[in-house]
């Protein structure tokens, strides 16, 4: 008795539909790593352009945030239904995700004043198992970060 596969991606007929003339060359680890690295660079550039860019760009992307989220969902569904489109839509997906990530990061950074690990963060952290260990690691990190900070006297000399 054969098991019926409800997921179309895992069915045999779906994999035969994916055969295209471009897929005649075998997939290699090097090719996968190169394409993944390329898409991560695109995502990072798009994210950095919003995070470090002018506030007008952040406002523009923030006003279209829901539309961009729906676009990424649409691209993901489109690629799941028609896998041969993945090659064409991967860059668009990386750019949109980068814009979303950069906008969200900048908005959260401006909305949450103080240090990265304020009292609210520590209160949330205390609700998890082994929170004492996590707090000890966090305190050690913050102490090292403070110790490695530029001394005030050196800052004064450099600002002159």
C-alpha positions in Angstrom: 0.0 0.0 0.0 1.6 3.3 -1.1 1.3 6.3 1.1 -0.3 9.3 -0.4 1.8 12.5 -0.2 -0.4 15.5 0.5 2.5 18.0 -0.1 2.9 18.7 -3.8 6.6 19.6 -3.4 7.4 16.1 -2.1 5.5 14.3 -4.8 7.2 12.6 -7.8 5.1 14.4 -10.4 6.2 17.7 -9.0 9.8 16.9 -9.3 9.3 15.9 -13.0 7.6 19.2 -13.6 10.7 21.0 -12.4 12.9 19.6 -15.2 13.9 22.4 -17.5 16.7 22.7 -20.0 18.6 24.9 -17.6 18.6 22.2 -14.9 20.5 19.7 -17.0 23.7 20.6 -15.1 24.0 19.1 -11.7 23.7 21.2 -8.6 27.0 21.6 -6.7 27.9 22.7 -3.3 30.1 25.5 -4.7 27.3 26.8 -6.8 24.9 26.8 -3.9 27.3 28.6 -1.6 28.0 31.2 -4.3 24.4 31.9 -5.0 23.5 32.0 -1.3 26.4 34.4 -0.6 25.4 36.6 -3.5 21.8 36.8 -2.2 23.1 37.6 1.3 25.2 40.4 0.0 22.2 41.9 -1.8 20.1 41.5 1.3 22.8 43.2 3.4 23.2 46.1 0.9 19.4 46.7 0.8 19.2 46.6 4.6 22.2 48.9 5.1 20.9 51.4 2.5 17.7 51.8 4.6 19.3 51.6 8.1 22.1 54.1 7.4 20.3 56.0 4.7 18.3 59.2 4.9 15.2 59.3 7.1 13.0 60.0 4.0 13.9 56.5 2.7 12.9 54.9 6.0 9.6 56.8 5.9 8.9 55.7 2.3 9.6 52.0 3.0 7.7 52.2 6.3 4.6 53.5 4.6 4.7 50.5 2.2 5.6 48.0 4.9 2.4 45.9 4.6 2.6 45.9 0.8 6.2 44.7 0.9 5.4 41.9 3.4 2.5 40.7 1.2 4.9 40.9 -1.8 7.4 38.5 0.0 4.6 36.2 0.8 3.4 36.3 -2.8 6.9 35.6 -4.1 7.3 32.6 -1.6 4.0 31.1 -2.7 4.8 31.8 -6.4 8.1 29.9 -6.1 6.4 27.1 -4.2 3.9 26.7 -7.0 6.2 27.4 -9.9 9.8 26.5 -8.9 11.3 27.5 -12.2 10.5 31.1 -11.2 12.9 30.9 -8.3 15.9 31.8 -10.4 14.2 35.0 -11.5 12.5 36.0 -8.2 15.4 35.3 -5.8 17.0 38.7 -6.2 13.7 40.6 -5.8 13.0 38.6 -2.7 16.4 39.4 -1.2 16.0 43.1 -1.9 12.5 43.3 -0.4 13.6 41.3 2.7 16.6 43.6 3.0 14.4 46.7 2.9 12.1 45.2 5.5 14.9 44.2 7.8 16.7 47.6 7.5 13.5 49.5 8.2 12.4 47.4 11.1 15.9 47.6 12.6 16.1 51.4 12.3 12.6 51.9 13.7 13.2 49.6 16.7 16.6 51.3 17.3 15.0 54.7 17.4 12.0 53.6 19.5 14.0 51.8 22.2 16.1 54.3 23.9 19.1 53.5 26.1 21.5 50.6 25.7 20.8 47.4 23.8 20.4 45.5 27.1 18.2 47.7 29.2 16.0 46.7 32.1 13.2 45.6 29.9 15.5 43.2 28.1 16.7 41.8 31.4 13.1 41.4 32.7 12.2 39.4 29.6 15.4 37.4 29.9 14.6 36.5 33.6 11.5 34.5 32.5 13.6 31.8 30.7 15.4 28.8 32.1 19.0 29.5 33.1 18.4 33.2 33.2 21.1 33.6 35.9 23.7 32.2 33.5 22.4 34.4 30.6 22.6 37.5 32.9 26.1 36.7 33.9 27.2 36.4 30.3 25.4 39.6 29.5 27.1 41.4 32.4 30.5 40.1 31.3 29.9 41.3 27.7 28.8 44.7 28.8 31.8 45.0 31.2 34.2 44.1 28.3 32.5 46.5 26.0 32.9 49.3 28.6 36.5 48.3 29.2 37.3 48.4 25.5 35.6 51.8 25.0 37.8 54.7 24.1 38.9 56.6 27.2 37.5 60.1 27.6 40.9 61.7 27.6 41.7 60.1 24.2 38.3 61.2 22.8 39.1 64.8 23.8 42.5 64.7 22.1 41.1 63.3 18.9 38.2 65.8 18.8 40.7 68.8 18.9 
